[in-house]
Amino acid sequence: MDTIVPRRRGKAIVLAALAGMAASATLAMLWQQMPRGLRVQAADLRIAAVERGVFRDDVAVRASAEPLRSVMLDSVESGRVEEVAARDGDLVAQGQLLFRIANPQRHLELLARQAEHAQQISNLSTLRVAQEAAASDHQRRVDELLFALQQAEKQHARTTRLAAQGYVSMAALEESADRVAHQRQTLTQARDASATEGRVRTHALAQLGTAIDGLQSGLKLVGATVEALAVRAPAAGRLTDFRLQVGESIAAGKHVGRIDDPQRFKLTAQVDEFYLARMAAGRAAQVRINERSHGAQVTKVYPQIRDGRFTLELEFTGAQPPALNPGQGVDVRITLGDPTPALLLPYGAWAADSGGLWAYVVAADGASAQLRELRPGRRNHSQLEVLAGLAQGERIIVSGYTHYGKSPALHISR
């Protein structure tokens, strides 16, 4: 009978193993040739090297010029503008007429107060005349009573002598003494009544005088409101933001403009919140205007942060630069410390995107870049101090990182 001979599989296994090894080698070669990380074009990159240099501890900002002193103009009275005597941008002197308001009600109030004041003055004059007349009547009464007392005393003296000689009875002597006492009492009462009435009239005059003084103050106040209808410049300077028109109606308290000091200016700048802890009044600064530098210093720091920035003010320490106008932009460099040696990188878009906390370090062959964490130090408008994470001579990508999405590696295509 035929016998089934088993098939030998060794040759097939060897062939399969050889094929697998060949495929693995091919895949390995392809892997080595494939780019690693996000592919970027070398032409789109800017690369800079880490260098040892001098760190300039300052911050450059753009500031705008503003008048150092300004006086706000608000309408004190309401009414209709009947005259405009100045224009926006004019140099005005203190006390110069700017505009005039028509308000008939204020004039009527002034006339009413003047009439009331005149009436009270007339009342005061009448009261004084009455007081003088009453004082004269009382004095005449007192004089008559004093004369009667003197006559009674003389008569009593004669009666006393006659009574001592026996020519007058004791009853007549007593009646004479009673008349003297009565005249003396009547005189005293008249004098007391005159003094009391004098005090009352004096008090009334004082009260009326006080009332007249109050009316005088009110009259001055109303007069001042009428005078305020003619608005004058409270200080000398340049008239700004003044756009009134004849016939326009304005309300009390309306802002109508301001007067700026045309000689002295201050600078206002918005600074990144990164510098807030190191910024203080008294910091020196240099202002660049028309290719010339002018000394300045920080005078005020407002710590409120809005949109990642805070506000500060500067004033010139020397002569006022010529040809400086309100709103003009100037370049300012504020000194925060002395220059010191440091390991430096250029400050640019990469630092704005990463905050200086990481960067893409370019390989020696320039074909790839790896993400690496850094420890940044101080920074200014053009330099970033590197405290750790990079060595002198290493290169990083300094263009923006927005499109990389913090990929761990980049493949740089030529």
C-alpha positions as CSV (number, residue, x, y, z in Angstrom):
1,M,0.0,0.0,0.0
2,D,1.1,3.6,-0.6
3,T,2.4,5.5,2.5
4,I,1.8,9.3,3.2
5,V,5.1,11.0,3.5
6,P,4.9,14.3,5.8
7,R,5.8,17.6,4.0
8,R,8.9,19.3,5.1
9,R,8.3,23.0,6.3
10,G,11.8,24.1,7.1
11,K,12.5,25.7,3.8
12,A,9.3,27.8,4.0
13,I,10.1,29.0,7.5
14,V,13.5,30.1,6.5
15,L,12.1,32.0,3.5
16,A,9.4,33.6,5.7
17,A,12.1,34.7,8.2
18,L,14.3,36.2,5.5
19,A,11.3,38.1,4.1
20,G,10.4,39.5,7.5
21,M,13.9,40.6,8.1
22,A,14.0,42.3,4.8
23,A,10.8,44.1,5.5
24,S,12.0,45.2,8.9
25,A,15.2,46.6,7.4
26,T,13.2,48.4,4.8
27,L,10.9,49.9,7.5
28,A,13.9,50.9,9.6
29,M,15.4,52.7,6.6
30,L,12.2,54.5,5.9
31,W,11.8,55.5,9.6
32,Q,15.3,57.0,9.6
33,Q,14.4,58.9,6.4
34,M,11.0,60.2,7.7
35,P,10.9,63.7,9.3
36,R,10.3,63.8,13.0
37,G,7.9,66.5,14.5
38,L,6.0,69.3,12.9
39,R,7.4,70.2,9.5
40,V,8.3,73.9,9.1
41,Q,10.1,75.8,6.3
42,A,13.5,77.2,7.1
43,A,12.7,80.3,5.1
44,D,10.0,81.2,7.6
45,L,12.2,81.0,10.6
46,R,14.5,83.5,12.3
47,I,17.2,82.0,14.4
48,A,19.5,83.7,17.0
49,A,22.3,82.4,19.2
50,V,22.6,82.7,23.0
51,E,25.4,85.3,23.7
52,R,27.2,86.7,26.6
53,G,26.8,90.4,26.8
54,V,25.7,93.4,28.9
55,F,22.0,93.6,29.9
56,R,20.6,97.1,29.8
57,D,18.1,97.2,32.6
58,D,15.5,99.6,31.1
59,V,12.2,99.6,29.4
60,A,11.2,101.4,26.3
61,V,7.6,102.7,26.0
62,R,5.6,105.0,23.7
63,A,4.2,107.9,25.6
64,S,1.9,110.8,24.7
65,A,2.3,114.4,25.7
66,E,-0.3,116.1,27.8
67,P,-0.5,119.6,29.4
68,L,1.1,119.6,32.9
69,R,-1.7,121.7,34.2
70,S,-5.2,122.2,32.9
71,V,-8.2,124.2,34.1
72,M,-11.6,122.7,33.3
73,L,-14.4,125.0,32.0
74,D,-17.9,124.2,33.1
75,S,-21.0,126.4,32.6
76,V,-22.1,127.7,36.0
77,E,-25.4,129.0,34.6
78,S,-27.9,127.7,32.1
79,G,-29.3,129.6,29.2
80,R,-28.8,130.4,25.5
81,V,-25.4,131.3,24.1
82,E,-25.7,134.9,22.8
83,E,-22.0,135.6,22.1
84,V,-18.8,133.6,21.6
85,A,-15.7,135.7,21.9
86,A,-13.0,133.0,21.5
87,R,-12.2,130.0,19.4
88,D,-10.8,126.6,20.0
89,G,-7.0,126.7,20.1
90,D,-6.7,130.4,21.0
91,L,-4.2,131.6,23.5
92,V,-6.3,133.5,26.1
93,A,-5.4,135.8,29.0
94,Q,-6.8,135.5,32.5
95,G,-10.1,137.3,32.7
96,Q,-10.6,137.4,29.0
97,L,-14.3,137.0,27.9
98,L,-14.9,133.6,26.3
99,F,-18.7,133.5,25.8
100,R,-21.9,135.1,27.1
101,I,-25.2,133.5,28.2
102,A,-28.6,135.0,28.0
103,N,-30.8,134.2,31.0
104,P,-33.6,136.8,31.7
105,Q,-34.6,134.9,34.9
106,R,-31.3,135.8,36.6
107,H,-31.8,139.5,35.8
108,L,-35.3,139.5,37.3
109,E,-34.0,137.8,40.4
110,L,-31.4,140.5,40.7
111,L,-34.0,143.3,40.4
112,A,-36.2,141.6,43.0
113,R,-33.3,141.3,45.5
114,Q,-32.2,144.9,44.9
115,A,-35.8,146.1,45.6
116,E,-36.0,144.0,48.8
117,H,-32.6,145.3,49.9
118,A,-33.7,148.9,49.4
119,Q,-36.9,148.3,51.3
120,Q,-35.1,146.9,54.3
121,I,-32.6,149.8,54.3
122,S,-35.6,152.2,54.3
123,N,-37.1,150.2,57.2
124,L,-33.8,150.5,59.1
125,S,-33.7,154.3,58.6
126,T,-37.3,154.6,59.8
127,L,-36.5,152.6,62.9
128,R,-33.5,154.7,63.7
129,V,-35.5,157.9,63.3
130,A,-38.2,156.6,65.6
131,Q,-35.5,155.5,68.1
132,E,-33.9,158.9,68.1
133,A,-37.3,160.6,68.6
134,A,-38.2,158.2,71.5
135,A,-34.9,158.8,73.1
136,S,-35.4,162.5,72.9
137,D,-38.9,162.2,74.5
138,H,-37.6,160.1,77.3
139,Q,-34.7,162.4,78.0
140,R,-37.1,165.4,78.1
141,R,-39.3,163.5,80.5
142,V,-36.4,162.6,82.7
143,D,-35.2,166.2,82.7
144,E,-38.7,167.4,83.8
145,L,-38.8,164.8,86.6
146,L,-35.4,165.8,87.7
147,F,-36.3,169.4,87.8
148,A,-39.5,168.6,89.8
149,L,-37.4,166.6,92.3
150,Q,-35.0,169.5,92.8
151,Q,-37.9,171.9,93.4
152,A,-39.5,169.4,95.9
153,E,-36.2,169.0,97.7
154,K,-35.8,172.8,98.0
155,Q,-39.4,173.2,99.3
156,H,-38.8,170.4,101.8
157,A,-35.6,172.1,103.0
158,R,-37.6,175.4,103.6
159,T,-40.4,173.5,105.3
160,T,-37.9,171.8,107.6
161,R,-36.4,175.1,108.7
162,L,-39.9,176.6,109.3
163,A,-41.0,173.5,111.3
164,A,-37.9,173.9,113.5
165,Q,-39.0,177.5,114.3
166,G,-42.6,176.3,115.0
167,Y,-44.2,178.0,112.0
168,V,-45.2,174.7,110.2
169,S,-46.9,171.8,111.6
170,M,-45.5,168.3,111.7
171,A,-48.2,167.1,109.2
172,A,-47.0,169.6,106.6
173,L,-43.4,168.5,107.1
174,E,-44.3,164.9,106.5
175,E,-46.3,165.8,103.4
176,S,-43.2,167.6,102.0
177,A,-41.0,164.6,102.7
178,D,-43.5,162.3,100.9
179,R,-43.5,164.6,97.9
180,V,-39.7,164.4,97.7
181,A,-39.7,160.6,97.9
182,H,-42.5,160.3,95.3
183,Q,-40.6,162.6,92.9
184,R,-37.4,160.6,93.4
185,Q,-39.2,157.3,92.8
186,T,-40.9,158.6,89.7
187,L,-37.5,159.8,88.3
188,T,-35.9,156.4,88.9
189,Q,-38.8,154.6,87.2
190,A,-38.6,156.9,84.2
191,R,-34.8,156.3,83.9
192,D,-35.3,152.5,84.1
193,A,-38.1,152.6,81.5
194,S,-35.9,154.7,79.2
195,A,-33.0,152.3,79.5
196,T,-35.2,149.2,78.9
197,E,-36.8,150.7,75.8
198,G,-33.3,151.8,74.6
199,R,-32.0,148.2,74.9
200,V,-35.1,146.9,73.0
201,R,-34.6,149.3,70.2
202,T,-30.9,148.7,70.0
203,H,-31.6,144.9,69.7
204,A,-34.2,145.5,67.0
205,L,-31.7,147.7,65.1
206,A,-29.1,144.9,65.4
207,Q,-31.5,142.3,64.1
208,L,-32.5,144.5,61.2
209,G,-28.9,145.2,60.5
210,T,-28.2,141.5,60.4
211,A,-31.1,140.9,58.1
212,I,-29.8,143.7,55.8
213,D,-26.3,142.1,55.8
214,G,-28.0,138.8,54.8
215,L,-29.8,140.6,52.0
216,Q,-26.6,142.2,51.0
217,S,-24.9,138.8,50.8
218,G,-27.8,137.4,48.8
219,L,-27.7,140.4,46.5
220,K,-24.0,139.8,45.9
221,L,-24.7,136.2,45.2
222,V,-27.4,137.0,42.7
223,G,-25.1,139.7,41.2
224,A,-22.4,137.1,40.9
225,T,-24.7,134.7,39.0
226,V,-25.6,137.5,36.6
227,E,-21.9,138.2,36.2
228,A,-21.3,134.5,35.6
229,L,-23.5,134.8,32.5
230,A,-20.4,136.4,31.0
231,V,-17.9,133.5,31.2
232,R,-14.2,134.6,31.5
233,A,-11.0,132.7,31.4
234,P,-10.0,131.7,35.0
235,A,-6.3,131.3,33.9
236,A,-4.1,132.1,31.0
237,G,-3.3,129.4,28.5
238,R,-4.5,127.6,25.3
239,L,-8.2,127.1,24.9
240,T,-8.9,123.5,24.1
241,D,-12.0,121.4,23.2
242,F,-14.1,124.6,23.0
243,R,-16.9,124.3,20.4
244,L,-19.8,126.5,21.5
245,Q,-22.1,128.1,18.9
246,V,-24.2,131.2,19.1
247,G,-27.9,130.2,19.8
248,E,-26.9,126.9,21.5
249,S,-28.7,126.1,24.8
250,I,-26.5,124.9,27.6
251,A,-27.3,123.5,31.0
252,A,-25.6,124.4,34.3
253,G,-22.6,122.2,34.9
254,K,-22.0,121.3,31.2
255,H,-18.4,120.8,30.3
256,V,-17.5,123.4,27.5
257,G,-13.7,123.1,27.3
258,R,-10.5,123.5,29.2
259,I,-7.5,125.8,29.3
260,D,-4.1,124.1,29.0
261,D,-0.7,125.3,30.1
262,P,1.1,125.8,26.7
263,Q,4.6,125.9,28.2
264,R,4.8,122.8,30.4
265,F,3.9,119.2,29.5
266,K,3.9,115.8,31.1
267,L,4.0,112.4,29.5
268,T,1.6,109.5,30.0
269,A,2.6,105.9,29.1
270,Q,1.0,102.5,29.2
271,V,3.5,99.9,30.5
272,D,3.3,96.1,30.6
273,E,2.3,94.7,34.0
274,F,5.6,92.7,34.1
275,Y,7.4,95.9,35.2
276,L,4.9,97.1,37.9
277,A,6.9,95.7,40.8
278,R,10.0,97.5,39.7
279,M,8.5,100.8,38.7
280,A,8.4,103.7,41.2
281,A,8.3,107.4,41.3
282,G,11.7,109.0,40.8
283,R,13.0,106.5,38.1
284,A,15.1,108.3,35.6
285,A,14.1,108.3,31.9
286,Q,15.3,109.6,28.5
287,V,12.8,111.0,26.0
288,R,13.7,111.0,22.3
289,I,12.2,113.9,20.4
290,N,13.5,115.0,16.9
291,E,16.7,113.0,17.3
292,R,17.5,114.7,20.6
293,S,17.4,113.2,24.1
294,H,15.8,115.0,27.0
295,G,15.9,114.0,30.7
296,A,12.8,113.1,32.5
297,Q,11.6,111.1,35.6
298,V,8.6,109.1,36.7
299,T,6.3,111.2,38.9
300,K,3.3,109.0,39.3
301,V,2.5,105.3,39.0
302,Y,-1.1,104.1,38.8
303,P,-1.1,100.4,39.9
304,Q,-4.5,99.6,38.4
305,I,-4.0,97.1,35.6
306,R,-6.2,97.1,32.5
307,D,-5.7,94.8,29.6
308,G,-2.3,93.7,31.0
309,R,-1.0,97.3,31.3
310,F,-0.7,100.0,34.0
311,T,-0.3,103.8,33.6
312,L,2.5,106.1,34.7
313,E,3.3,109.8,34.3
314,L,6.6,111.4,33.6
315,E,7.8,115.0,33.8
316,F,10.8,116.6,32.2
317,T,13.7,117.4,34.6
318,G,15.3,120.0,32.4
319,A,14.1,122.6,29.9
320,Q,10.9,122.0,28.1
321,P,11.5,120.5,24.6
322,P,10.4,122.8,21.9
323,A,7.6,122.1,19.4
324,L,5.8,119.7,21.7
325,N,2.0,119.5,21.2
326,P,-0.8,117.8,23.2
327,G,-1.3,114.2,22.1
328,Q,2.1,114.0,20.4
329,G,3.7,110.5,20.7
330,V,7.4,110.2,21.9
331,D,9.7,107.3,22.6
332,V,10.7,107.0,26.3
333,R,13.4,104.7,27.8
334,I,13.0,104.3,31.6
335,T,16.0,103.1,33.6
336,L,15.3,100.4,36.1
337,G,18.9,99.4,37.2
338,D,22.6,99.5,36.2
339,P,23.9,97.6,33.2
340,T,25.2,94.1,34.2
341,P,26.9,91.1,32.4
342,A,24.4,88.3,31.5
343,L,23.6,85.5,29.1
344,L,21.2,87.1,26.6
345,L,18.7,86.3,23.9
346,P,16.9,88.8,21.7
347,Y,13.4,89.6,22.9
348,G,10.9,89.1,20.2
349,A,7.8,87.3,19.1
350,W,8.9,84.0,20.6
351,A,9.1,85.5,24.1
352,A,5.7,87.1,23.7
353,D,4.2,83.7,22.8
354,S,6.0,81.6,25.4
355,G,6.5,84.2,28.1
356,G,10.2,83.3,27.9
357,L,9.5,80.0,29.8
358,W,10.3,77.7,26.9
359,A,11.9,77.9,23.4
360,Y,12.7,75.7,20.4
361,V,16.4,74.9,20.5
362,V,17.9,74.2,17.0
363,A,20.1,71.1,16.5
364,A,23.7,71.5,15.4
365,D,22.8,70.3,11.9
366,G,20.0,72.8,11.6
367,A,17.5,70.1,10.5
368,S,15.3,70.0,13.7
369,A,14.5,71.9,16.8
370,Q,13.5,70.6,20.2
371,L,11.2,72.3,22.8
372,R,13.1,73.1,26.0
373,E,12.1,74.8,29.2
374,L,14.0,77.9,30.3
375,R,14.3,80.0,33.4
376,P,14.2,83.7,32.2
377,G,15.4,86.6,34.2
378,R,15.1,90.3,33.5
379,R,14.0,91.7,30.2
380,N,13.8,94.9,28.2
381,H,12.4,95.9,24.8
382,S,15.2,94.0,23.0
383,Q,16.9,91.6,25.4
384,L,15.9,88.7,27.6
385,E,18.2,87.4,30.4
386,V,18.6,83.6,30.5
387,L,19.2,82.2,34.0
388,A,19.0,78.5,33.2
389,G,18.1,76.1,30.3
390,L,20.5,77.3,27.6
391,A,24.3,77.5,27.1
392,Q,26.3,80.2,25.3
393,G,26.4,79.5,21.6
394,E,23.2,77.5,21.4
395,R,20.7,78.7,18.8
396,I,16.9,79.0,19.2
397,I,14.0,80.0,16.9
398,V,13.1,83.6,17.7
399,S,10.2,84.0,15.3
400,G,6.6,83.5,16.5
401,Y,5.4,80.2,18.0
402,T,1.7,80.8,17.4
403,H,1.3,78.1,14.7
404,Y,3.4,75.4,16.5
405,G,0.9,74.6,19.2
406,K,3.7,73.8,21.6
407,S,4.7,70.7,19.6
408,P,7.7,68.9,21.3
409,A,9.8,69.0,18.1
410,L,10.1,70.7,14.8
411,H,11.5,69.3,11.5
412,I,13.1,72.1,9.5
413,S,12.8,71.7,5.8
414,R,15.3,73.4,3.4
